[in-house]
Amino acid sequence: MSVIAFDTLKYAKRLKDSGVPDKQAEAEAEALAEVLEVNLKDLATKEDLRRDLRELEQRMIIKLGGMMMAAIAIVATLVKLL
């Protein structure tokens, strides 16, 4: 899983430069960093999606093969009966 860097010091400095009190700017930076950490850890990566699609493709191939075998068996049975 890729990591996204969030510079809390730079963010807090930008808030301070905008007129936000020091303590508030630092608290906001820490809170935002925590939110990003919690929410981004469950974010799917491209590799997660590729793996899931490969698994889905394998399941679909197996099901398609089963349906084809069933269809061939039905056709063979109908040929014998007719």
N, CA, C and O atoms as CSV, one atom per row, in Angstrom:
chain,resi,resn,atom,element,x,y,z
A,1,MET,N,N,0.842,-1.183,0.000
A,1,MET,CA,C,0.000,0.000,0.000
A,1,MET,C,C,0.882,1.239,0.000
A,1,MET,O,O,1.848,1.329,0.757
A,2,SER,N,N,0.546,2.169,-0.838
A,2,SER,CA,C,1.348,3.386,-0.914
A,2,SER,C,C,1.020,4.306,0.255
A,2,SER,O,O,-0.085,4.288,0.797
A,3,VAL,N,N,1.999,5.098,0.622
A,3,VAL,CA,C,1.843,6.019,1.742
A,3,VAL,C,C,1.808,7.436,1.193
A,3,VAL,O,O,2.614,7.809,0.340
A,4,ILE,N,N,0.872,8.211,1.690
A,4,ILE,CA,C,0.772,9.612,1.291
A,4,ILE,C,C,1.376,10.449,2.412
A,4,ILE,O,O,0.953,10.364,3.565
A,5,ALA,N,N,2.354,11.244,2.061
A,5,ALA,CA,C,3.019,12.084,3.056
A,5,ALA,C,C,2.206,13.352,3.292
A,5,ALA,O,O,1.794,14.032,2.352
A,6,PHE,N,N,1.989,13.649,4.557
A,6,PHE,CA,C,1.282,14.871,4.921
A,6,PHE,C,C,2.173,15.637,5.889
A,6,PHE,O,O,2.458,15.163,6.989
A,7,ASP,N,N,2.600,16.794,5.488
A,7,ASP,CA,C,3.510,17.613,6.284
A,7,ASP,C,C,2.705,18.483,7.242
A,7,ASP,O,O,2.204,19.545,6.873
A,8,THR,N,N,2.592,18.005,8.488
A,8,THR,CA,C,1.797,18.745,9.475
A,8,THR,C,C,2.440,20.081,9.821
A,8,THR,O,O,1.746,21.068,10.067
A,9,LEU,N,N,3.762,20.106,9.839
A,9,LEU,CA,C,4.455,21.351,10.172
A,9,LEU,C,C,4.182,22.429,9.125
A,9,LEU,O,O,3.903,23.580,9.460
A,10,LYS,N,N,4.267,22.040,7.860
A,10,LYS,CA,C,4.015,22.997,6.775
A,10,LYS,C,C,2.560,23.481,6.813
A,10,LYS,O,O,2.281,24.664,6.617
A,11,TYR,N,N,1.633,22.536,7.071
A,11,TYR,CA,C,0.215,22.888,7.141
A,11,TYR,C,C,-0.042,23.856,8.301
A,11,TYR,O,O,-0.741,24.856,8.138
A,12,ALA,N,N,0.529,23.550,9.475
A,12,ALA,CA,C,0.342,24.419,10.642
A,12,ALA,C,C,0.944,25.803,10.382
A,12,ALA,O,O,0.364,26.821,10.760
A,13,LYS,N,N,2.110,25.829,9.736
A,13,LYS,CA,C,2.748,27.124,9.428
A,13,LYS,C,C,1.872,27.946,8.489
A,13,LYS,O,O,1.741,29.159,8.656
A,14,ARG,N,N,1.279,27.288,7.511
A,14,ARG,CA,C,0.410,28.001,6.570
A,14,ARG,C,C,-0.811,28.582,7.301
A,14,ARG,O,O,-1.239,29.704,7.028
A,15,LEU,N,N,-1.361,27.794,8.235
A,15,LEU,CA,C,-2.491,28.303,9.018
A,15,LEU,C,C,-2.062,29.499,9.874
A,15,LEU,O,O,-2.768,30.505,9.950
A,16,LYS,N,N,-0.902,29.375,10.512
A,16,LYS,CA,C,-0.403,30.470,11.353
A,16,LYS,C,C,-0.184,31.735,10.527
A,16,LYS,O,O,-0.510,32.840,10.960
A,17,ASP,N,N,0.375,31.553,9.326
A,17,ASP,CA,C,0.614,32.699,8.443
A,17,ASP,C,C,-0.696,33.356,8.001
A,17,ASP,O,O,-0.721,34.533,7.640
A,18,SER,N,N,-1.782,32.580,8.035
A,18,SER,CA,C,-3.093,33.102,7.647
A,18,SER,C,C,-3.813,33.771,8.810
A,18,SER,O,O,-4.912,34.303,8.648
A,19,GLY,N,N,-3.182,33.741,9.995
A,19,GLY,CA,C,-3.784,34.419,11.135
A,19,GLY,C,C,-4.422,33.503,12.160
A,19,GLY,O,O,-5.016,33.979,13.127
A,20,VAL,N,N,-4.311,32.192,11.966
A,20,VAL,CA,C,-4.870,31.252,12.942
A,20,VAL,C,C,-3.921,31.188,14.138
A,20,VAL,O,O,-2.707,31.110,13.953
A,21,PRO,N,N,-4.458,31.220,15.368
A,21,PRO,CA,C,-3.591,31.132,16.551
A,21,PRO,C,C,-2.730,29.854,16.533
A,21,PRO,O,O,-3.143,28.826,15.996
A,22,ASP,N,N,-1.533,29.934,17.127
A,22,ASP,CA,C,-0.575,28.831,17.088
A,22,ASP,C,C,-1.164,27.501,17.549
A,22,ASP,O,O,-1.079,26.497,16.842
A,23,LYS,N,N,-1.756,27.502,18.726
A,23,LYS,CA,C,-2.288,26.252,19.282
A,23,LYS,C,C,-3.388,25.668,18.396
A,23,LYS,O,O,-3.443,24.456,18.190
A,24,GLN,N,N,-4.241,26.507,17.885
A,24,GLN,CA,C,-5.320,26.044,17.018
A,24,GLN,C,C,-4.755,25.469,15.714
A,24,GLN,O,O,-5.223,24.435,15.237
A,25,ALA,N,N,-3.768,26.128,15.148
A,25,ALA,CA,C,-3.161,25.659,13.899
A,25,ALA,C,C,-2.517,24.294,14.094
A,25,ALA,O,O,-2.664,23.408,13.253
A,26,GLU,N,N,-1.799,24.124,15.211
A,26,GLU,CA,C,-1.162,22.839,15.497
A,26,GLU,C,C,-2.198,21.745,15.730
A,26,GLU,O,O,-2.030,20.616,15.269
A,27,ALA,N,N,-3.271,22.082,16.449
A,27,ALA,CA,C,-4.329,21.099,16.715
A,27,ALA,C,C,-5.020,20.687,15.420
A,27,ALA,O,O,-5.304,19.507,15.215
A,28,GLU,N,N,-5.287,21.636,14.561
A,28,GLU,CA,C,-5.926,21.326,13.281
A,28,GLU,C,C,-5.022,20.440,12.412
A,28,GLU,O,O,-5.502,19.510,11.763
A,29,ALA,N,N,-3.730,20.727,12.401
A,29,ALA,CA,C,-2.787,19.936,11.616
A,29,ALA,C,C,-2.736,18.502,12.125
A,29,ALA,O,O,-2.748,17.559,11.333
A,30,GLU,N,N,-2.680,18.335,13.437
A,30,GLU,CA,C,-2.654,16.986,14.012
A,30,GLU,C,C,-3.962,16.244,13.740
A,30,GLU,O,O,-3.943,15.058,13.411
A,31,ALA,N,N,-5.089,16.928,13.873
A,31,ALA,CA,C,-6.387,16.294,13.628
A,31,ALA,C,C,-6.517,15.864,12.167
A,31,ALA,O,O,-6.996,14.766,11.884
A,32,LEU,N,N,-6.100,16.712,11.254
A,32,LEU,CA,C,-6.180,16.374,9.832
A,32,LEU,C,C,-5.265,15.194,9.511
A,32,LEU,O,O,-5.646,14.311,8.743
A,33,ALA,N,N,-4.072,15.168,10.085
A,33,ALA,CA,C,-3.147,14.053,9.863
A,33,ALA,C,C,-3.758,12.747,10.357
A,33,ALA,O,O,-3.620,11.708,9.711
A,34,GLU,N,N,-4.427,12.800,11.491
A,34,GLU,CA,C,-5.071,11.602,12.044
A,34,GLU,C,C,-6.211,11.125,11.151
A,34,GLU,O,O,-6.348,9.926,10.909
A,35,VAL,N,N,-7.018,12.043,10.667
A,35,VAL,CA,C,-8.125,11.695,9.783
A,35,VAL,C,C,-7.603,11.054,8.501
A,35,VAL,O,O,-8.128,10.039,8.045
A,36,LEU,N,N,-6.574,11.651,7.932
A,36,LEU,CA,C,-5.999,11.099,6.707
A,36,LEU,C,C,-5.434,9.705,6.947
A,36,LEU,O,O,-5.615,8.813,6.118
A,37,GLU,N,N,-4.758,9.510,8.061
A,37,GLU,CA,C,-4.174,8.201,8.371
A,37,GLU,C,C,-5.255,7.140,8.518
A,37,GLU,O,O,-5.122,6.037,7.987
A,38,VAL,N,N,-6.318,7.465,9.232
A,38,VAL,CA,C,-7.393,6.503,9.468
A,38,VAL,C,C,-8.139,6.175,8.178
A,38,VAL,O,O,-8.417,5.008,7.902
A,39,ASN,N,N,-8.463,7.190,7.391
A,39,ASN,CA,C,-9.271,6.978,6.194
A,39,ASN,C,C,-8.486,6.420,5.018
A,39,ASN,O,O,-9.061,5.710,4.193
A,40,LEU,N,N,-7.216,6.710,4.910
A,40,LEU,CA,C,-6.437,6.264,3.767
A,40,LEU,C,C,-5.921,4.841,3.921
A,40,LEU,O,O,-5.530,4.217,2.935
A,41,LYS,N,N,-5.914,4.316,5.154
A,41,LYS,CA,C,-5.405,2.957,5.316
A,41,LYS,C,C,-6.352,1.924,4.700
A,41,LYS,O,O,-5.919,0.823,4.361
A,42,ASP,N,N,-7.626,2.258,4.550
A,42,ASP,CA,C,-8.594,1.343,3.958
A,42,ASP,C,C,-8.804,1.587,2.466
A,42,ASP,O,O,-9.628,0.924,1.836
A,43,LEU,N,N,-8.074,2.520,1.913
A,43,LEU,CA,C,-8.221,2.859,0.508
A,43,LEU,C,C,-7.599,1.774,-0.363
A,43,LEU,O,O,-6.470,1.349,-0.118
A,44,ALA,N,N,-8.329,1.327,-1.373
A,44,ALA,CA,C,-7.825,0.281,-2.266
A,44,ALA,C,C,-6.778,0.852,-3.214
A,44,ALA,O,O,-6.914,1.959,-3.735
A,45,THR,N,N,-5.733,0.062,-3.420
A,45,THR,CA,C,-4.691,0.459,-4.363
A,45,THR,C,C,-4.969,-0.189,-5.715
A,45,THR,O,O,-5.854,-1.036,-5.834
A,46,LYS,N,N,-4.214,0.209,-6.722
A,46,LYS,CA,C,-4.370,-0.400,-8.044
A,46,LYS,C,C,-4.083,-1.895,-7.977
A,46,LYS,O,O,-4.749,-2.692,-8.638
A,47,GLU,N,N,-3.095,-2.270,-7.182
A,47,GLU,CA,C,-2.753,-3.693,-7.053
A,47,GLU,C,C,-3.891,-4.473,-6.398
A,47,GLU,O,O,-4.170,-5.604,-6.795
A,48,ASP,N,N,-4.547,-3.885,-5.403
A,48,ASP,CA,C,-5.714,-4.532,-4.788
A,48,ASP,C,C,-6.796,-4.785,-5.835
A,48,ASP,O,O,-7.380,-5.868,-5.893
A,49,LEU,N,N,-7.052,-3.777,-6.654
A,49,LEU,CA,C,-8.082,-3.906,-7.680
A,49,LEU,C,C,-7.696,-4.939,-8.735
A,49,LEU,O,O,-8.541,-5.717,-9.177
A,50,ARG,N,N,-6.424,-4.953,-9.141
A,50,ARG,CA,C,-5.960,-5.952,-10.120
A,50,ARG,C,C,-6.140,-7.363,-9.582
A,50,ARG,O,O,-6.599,-8.254,-10.297
A,51,ARG,N,N,-5.774,-7.561,-8.314
A,51,ARG,CA,C,-5.906,-8.895,-7.695
A,51,ARG,C,C,-7.372,-9.311,-7.649
A,51,ARG,O,O,-7.715,-10.447,-7.975
A,52,ASP,N,N,-8.234,-8.377,-7.241
A,52,ASP,CA,C,-9.661,-8.698,-7.165
A,52,ASP,C,C,-10.223,-9.030,-8.543
A,52,ASP,O,O,-11.038,-9.943,-8.679
A,53,LEU,N,N,-9.792,-8.292,-9.563
A,53,LEU,CA,C,-10.275,-8.565,-10.916
A,53,LEU,C,C,-9.775,-9.911,-11.424
A,53,LEU,O,O,-10.503,-10.613,-12.127
A,54,ARG,N,N,-8.526,-10.289,-11.076
A,54,ARG,CA,C,-8.008,-11.605,-11.465
A,54,ARG,C,C,-8.828,-12.714,-10.823
A,54,ARG,O,O,-9.169,-13.700,-11.477
A,55,GLU,N,N,-9.144,-12.553,-9.541
A,55,GLU,CA,C,-9.954,-13.547,-8.840
A,55,GLU,C,C,-11.344,-13.642,-9.466
A,55,GLU,O,O,-11.868,-14.741,-9.645
A,56,LEU,N,N,-11.939,-12.513,-9.794
A,56,LEU,CA,C,-13.251,-12.493,-10.432
A,56,LEU,C,C,-13.197,-13.184,-11.788
A,56,LEU,O,O,-14.091,-13.953,-12.138
A,57,GLU,N,N,-12.145,-12.905,-12.546
A,57,GLU,CA,C,-11.991,-13.524,-13.861
A,57,GLU,C,C,-11.884,-15.047,-13.735
A,57,GLU,O,O,-12.488,-15.772,-14.525
A,58,GLN,N,N,-11.134,-15.531,-12.766
A,58,GLN,CA,C,-11.003,-16.971,-12.567
A,58,GLN,C,C,-12.342,-17.603,-12.210
A,58,GLN,O,O,-12.690,-18.664,-12.729
A,59,ARG,N,N,-13.086,-16.959,-11.333
A,59,ARG,CA,C,-14.405,-17.498,-10.954
A,59,ARG,C,C,-15.346,-17.520,-12.147
A,59,ARG,O,O,-16.116,-18.466,-12.316
A,60,MET,N,N,-15.288,-16.476,-12.980
A,60,MET,CA,C,-16.159,-16.426,-14.160
A,60,MET,C,C,-15.787,-17.517,-15.160
A,60,MET,O,O,-16.666,-18.123,-15.773
A,61,ILE,N,N,-14.490,-17.771,-15.328
A,61,ILE,CA,C,-14.050,-18.825,-16.245
A,61,ILE,C,C,-14.547,-20.182,-15.767
A,61,ILE,O,O,-15.017,-20.992,-16.566
A,62,ILE,N,N,-14.445,-20.432,-14.471
A,62,ILE,CA,C,-14.920,-21.702,-13.917
A,62,ILE,C,C,-16.426,-21.849,-14.122
A,62,ILE,O,O,-16.890,-22.916,-14.523
A,63,LYS,N,N,-17.184,-20.807,-13.857
A,63,LYS,CA,C,-18.641,-20.874,-14.035
A,63,LYS,C,C,-19.009,-21.054,-15.505
A,63,LYS,O,O,-19.909,-21.828,-15.832
A,64,LEU,N,N,-18.320,-20.345,-16.383
A,64,LEU,CA,C,-18.585,-20.487,-17.810
A,64,LEU,C,C,-18.288,-21.903,-18.273
A,64,LEU,O,O,-19.053,-22.477,-19.048
A,65,GLY,N,N,-17.189,-22.467,-17.805
A,65,GLY,CA,C,-16.854,-23.854,-18.147
A,65,GLY,C,C,-17.931,-24.816,-17.676
A,65,GLY,O,O,-18.305,-25.735,-18.405
A,66,GLY,N,N,-18.425,-24.615,-16.484
A,66,GLY,CA,C,-19.502,-25.469,-15.956
A,66,GLY,C,C,-20.772,-25.354,-16.782
A,66,GLY,O,O,-21.444,-26.351,-17.044
A,67,MET,N,N,-21.100,-24.132,-17.191
A,67,MET,CA,C,-22.303,-23.938,-18.017
A,67,MET,C,C,-22.138,-24.582,-19.386
A,67,MET,O,O,-23.088,-25.145,-19.931
A,68,MET,N,N,-20.929,-24.499,-19.943
A,68,MET,CA,C,-20.683,-25.117,-21.247
A,68,MET,C,C,-20.792,-26.637,-21.155
A,68,MET,O,O,-21.356,-27.278,-22.042
A,69,MET,N,N,-20.252,-27.212,-20.080
A,69,MET,CA,C,-20.352,-28.662,-19.896
A,69,MET,C,C,-21.814,-29.091,-19.746
A,69,MET,O,O,-22.225,-30.113,-20.295
A,70,ALA,N,N,-22.587,-28.311,-19.007
A,70,ALA,CA,C,-24.002,-28.622,-18.830
A,70,ALA,C,C,-24.739,-28.523,-20.163
A,70,ALA,O,O,-25.591,-29.360,-20.463
A,71,ALA,N,N,-24.421,-27.515,-20.959
A,71,ALA,CA,C,-25.071,-27.354,-22.262
A,71,ALA,C,C,-24.722,-28.520,-23.186
A,71,ALA,O,O,-25.588,-29.027,-23.898
A,72,ILE,N,N,-23.458,-28.944,-23.177
A,72,ILE,CA,C,-23.047,-30.077,-24.016
A,72,ILE,C,C,-23.755,-31.344,-23.569
A,72,ILE,O,O,-24.189,-32.136,-24.405
A,73,ALA,N,N,-23.878,-31.544,-22.269
A,73,ALA,CA,C,-24.577,-32.726,-21.758
A,73,ALA,C,C,-26.044,-32.706,-22.166
A,73,ALA,O,O,-26.598,-33.743,-22.532
A,74,ILE,N,N,-26.673,-31.545,-22.109
A,74,ILE,CA,C,-28.079,-31.432,-22.502
A,74,ILE,C,C,-28.242,-31.725,-23.991
A,74,ILE,O,O,-29.149,-32.458,-24.385
A,75,VAL,N,N,-27.364,-31.150,-24.819
A,75,VAL,CA,C,-27.432,-31.387,-26.269
A,75,VAL,C,C,-27.200,-32.868,-26.560
A,75,VAL,O,O,-27.907,-33.445,-27.386
A,76,ALA,N,N,-26.235,-33.489,-25.906
A,76,ALA,CA,C,-25.947,-34.913,-26.133
A,76,ALA,C,C,-27.157,-35.759,-25.741
A,76,ALA,O,O,-27.493,-36.717,-26.436
A,77,THR,N,N,-27.802,-35.416,-24.650
A,77,THR,CA,C,-28.993,-36.160,-24.198
A,77,THR,C,C,-30.127,-35.985,-25.215
A,77,THR,O,O,-30.809,-36.956,-25.544
A,78,LEU,N,N,-30.333,-34.785,-25.707
A,78,LEU,CA,C,-31.394,-34.537,-26.683
A,78,LEU,C,C,-31.107,-35.282,-27.984
A,78,LEU,O,O,-32.039,-35.791,-28.606
A,79,VAL,N,N,-29.856,-35.361,-28.412
A,79,VAL,CA,C,-29.495,-36.089,-29.639
A,79,VAL,C,C,-29.820,-37.566,-29.482
A,79,VAL,O,O,-30.330,-38.189,-30.413
A,80,LYS,N,N,-29.533,-38.132,-28.319
A,80,LYS,CA,C,-29.833,-39.548,-28.075
A,80,LYS,C,C,-31.334,-39.812,-28.078
A,80,LYS,O,O,-31.795,-40.832,-28.590
A,81,LEU,N,N,-32.096,-38.874,-27.494
A,81,LEU,CA,C,-33.531,-39.059,-27.416
A,81,LEU,C,C,-34.232,-38.873,-28.761
A,81,LEU,O,O,-35.270,-39.488,-29.008
A,82,LEU,N,N,-33.688,-38.054,-29.606
A,82,LEU,CA,C,-34.341,-37.776,-30.884
A,82,LEU,C,C,-33.746,-38.651,-31.902
A,82,LEU,O,O,-34.138,-38.598,-33.068
